């Protein structure tokens, strides 16, 4: 049986101009994934975001952001492999084992970047995630 999945995402973002040419953004996103013939049928991932974007300096744009997320899963079934093979050979999934796209997780991510425009024909971008 082929695996199947569908993903639905939604989010909100609020932005404020906190100083001249500087914007602060707060956001929230939620992704829901429904799976067929997998160990979990449904997972939810909630992500909170904070970002700052400024053009306060002439010919320089600076950005920074931070995200914190949590994926929760529903009813992990080690017996799911029984329905994904036409001739199953028995369950060999470990009860504590989780595949990377099905595991519950907490994560933190950050990024900073700078874009310089020393002259009109040249852009220099430096970033770190």
N, C-alpha and C positions, 0 to 999 in steps of 0.2 A: 504494500500500500504506500502510495506517495504521501509524504508529509504535506500538510497544508497549514497556512496561517493567514490571518488578517490583522491589520494594525490600525488603530484609530487614535489620533492625537488631538489634543485641544490645549489651549493655553491662553493666558492673560499677561499683558505687559503694561506697566504704568511708568511713565517717564516724566521727569521734572527738570527744568532748566535751573540748576542750582547756582550758577554764576554765568557771566558772559561767555558764550560759546562752550559751556560745559553742561552736559546732560547726565543725570543719574537715572538708571532704569532698574526697576524691580519686576521680576516676572515669576510666573508659575506655569508649569506644564504637566500634563498627565497623558501618558501613553498606555493604552490597553491593548494587549495582544491576545488573540484567541487562536488556539492551535488545534489541529486535527492529528490524531495518531501519534501524540507525543506524551511524555510523562506528566506534564501539566496541561490543563486545558486553557487556563487563563492566568495572565500576570498583569500587574499594574505597576507603572513606574511614575513616581512623583518627583519633579525636579524644581527646585527653587533657584532663582538666578538674581545676581546683582551685577550691574555693569556701570562703568563710568567711561564717558567718551568726551574728549575735549579738543578744541581747536583754538585754545586761548593764545597759543604762540603762532606767530606768522609763519606759514609754510610748514607747520608741524601738526600732525594729528596723533594724539595719544589715546590708547584704549586699554581698559583692564576689565576683567570679569571673573566671577566666581560662581560656581554651581555646586549645589549639594543635592544628591538624589537618593532615592530608596526604591528598590524594586521588591514588591511582595508577590508571593505566589500562592496558588490555591491547590490543595490536595495533590501532592506529588505521588504518582502511581508508578511503582517499580514494575508493575505487570503490564504497562502500556505496550511494551514490545510484543506481547502476545497477539495484539490486533493489527500489528504492522507487518507481519509476515504471513504468507499463505500457508506455510508449514512451520509453525513456531517450534523451537527446540527446547523450550523451557526458559524460565526467567533467570537471567544472569546479571541484571542491573543490581548494583549495590544500593541498599536503602539510603545510605548517607551521601551517595554520589550525585552530583548535580552537573548537568551540561551547562556550558558557559552562558547560553542564551536562555536558560530556564532557571538558573539559580537565583535565590533571593540575594540581594546585594545592597550595600550602602556605598556611595561614592562621593568623592570631592574632586572637582576639576577647576583649574584656573588658567587664565591666559592674560598676557600683556603684549602689547604691540605698539610700534611707533612707525609712522610714515612721514618721511621727509621729502619735501619738494624744493631742492636747492635752486633749481631753475625750471622754467616751464616745461622743458623737454625731458626732464629726469625725475623719476620717483624712486625712492629707496625705502624698502619695507623691511622691518626687523620684528620678529615675533617669537614668543615662547609660550608653549602650552604645558 
